């Protein structure tokens, strides 16, 4: 089975929408998909939540979101807003969300 990890770095909402669309589309086709919010993308979580973004909601319903980078959330001043979303705060790589566990589990990584 194909496994893909979207390691989302972009903080630009329009670009990030494509990460979400691809993740949901591939999951619907039977691909095992996970998504990590890393870098500037962590700043989009409060926006996606507030606007009740439908593609983001679908990704949450499908349990595609592996987690949020703890260090970036703190550095970009959104930690207090994202900590209660019920998503894992990831810090396995020097306080950031690492790719290694997914690579070791056979995931191909796409960083956008």
C-alpha positions in Angstrom: 0.0 0.0 0.0 1.2 3.5 -0.8 1.9 5.7 2.2 2.4 9.5 1.9 3.3 12.1 4.6 2.5 15.7 3.7 5.0 17.7 5.7 3.3 21.1 5.3 5.6 24.1 5.8 3.8 26.9 3.9 1.9 29.6 5.8 0.2 30.8 2.6 -3.4 29.6 2.8 -4.1 29.2 -0.9 -1.0 27.0 -1.2 -1.9 25.1 1.9 -5.4 24.4 0.5 -3.7 22.3 -2.1 -2.0 20.2 0.6 -5.4 19.5 2.1 -7.1 18.8 -1.2 -4.4 16.3 -2.2 -4.4 14.6 1.2 -8.2 14.1 1.1 -8.2 13.1 -2.5 -5.4 10.5 -2.1 -7.0 9.2 1.1 -10.3 8.7 -0.8 -8.4 6.7 -3.4 -7.1 4.3 -0.7 -3.7 5.8 -0.1 -2.6 5.9 3.5 -2.1 9.6 4.2 -0.8 11.7 7.1 -0.3 15.4 7.4 2.0 17.3 9.7 1.7 21.0 10.4 5.3 22.3 10.6 6.9 25.7 10.1 4.6 28.6 9.1 1.7 26.2 8.4 0.9 26.1 12.2 -0.4 29.7 11.9 -3.1 28.5 9.6 -4.8 26.2 12.2 -6.7 29.0 14.0 -7.8 30.4 10.7 -9.0 27.1 9.3 -10.8 26.4 12.6 -12.5 29.8 12.8 -13.7 29.7 9.2 -14.8 26.0 9.6 -12.9 25.2 6.4 -14.6 22.3 4.7 -11.5 20.6 3.4 -9.7 20.9 6.7 -12.8 19.5 8.4 -12.8 16.5 6.0 -9.1 15.9 6.8 -9.9 15.9 10.5 -12.8 13.6 10.0 -10.6 11.2 8.1 -7.9 11.4 10.9 -5.3 12.5 8.4 -3.6 15.0 10.7 -0.7 13.4 12.5 0.0 16.5 14.5 1.4 20.0 15.0 5.0 21.1 15.5 5.3 22.2 19.2 8.4 24.4 18.7 6.9 26.3 15.7 3.6 26.8 17.4 5.5 28.4 20.3 7.9 30.4 18.1 5.0 31.7 15.9 2.8 32.6 18.9 -0.1 30.3 18.1 0.6 27.6 20.8 -2.2 28.8 23.1 -4.6 28.7 20.2 -3.7 25.3 18.9 -3.0 23.3 22.0 -6.6 22.6 22.7 -7.6 21.4 19.2 -7.2 17.7 20.2 -4.3 17.2 17.8 -1.0 15.8 18.9 1.8 18.4 19.6 4.9 16.8 18.0 8.4 17.4 19.3 10.4 14.3 18.5 13.1 16.1 16.5 14.9 18.7 18.6 11.5 20.0 19.7 10.1 20.0 16.2 8.0 17.4 14.3 10.3 14.9 12.6 9.8 12.9 9.5 11.9 10.0 10.6 9.2 7.9 12.2 7.2 8.1 9.0 10.1 7.4 6.7 11.0 4.4 8.8 7.4 3.2 8.5 7.6 3.4 4.6 6.0 6.8 4.0 7.1 8.9 1.0 7.4 12.5 2.2 6.0 15.4 0.3 7.0 18.8 1.7 5.0 21.8 0.5 
